[in-house]
Amino acid sequence: MADGSDLHLVHESNSDGPRTETTINDKQRFWTDGSDITEEGKWVWMTSGMPVENYTNWGSSQPDNGSGAVLPSNCLCLGRWMEFQWDDNPCSEAGLVLCEKPDV
């Protein structure tokens, strides 16, 4: 991004992002940097290309690739409806983004 920030990589339990005060509503999603768009079931952090493996926080029955939805669910998001556990959703769905910027 222009200001030097990237989509957020959730790599430890205290970095899962916003809590209730910053959540707009129960259905609002927050996108992270995780995706399996290149190879189904192989989740990676898109910025670094590193596999999502050292820490995961998938919600119950997730990832499920949309469970028969019309569009595949290839992007990692989180939100209040999943108690901030991870969910996979179609990358084209609207949502906010979690960004991180290196210390200067």
Order of alpha helices (4+ residues) and beta strands (2+ residues): beta-beta-beta-beta-beta-beta-beta
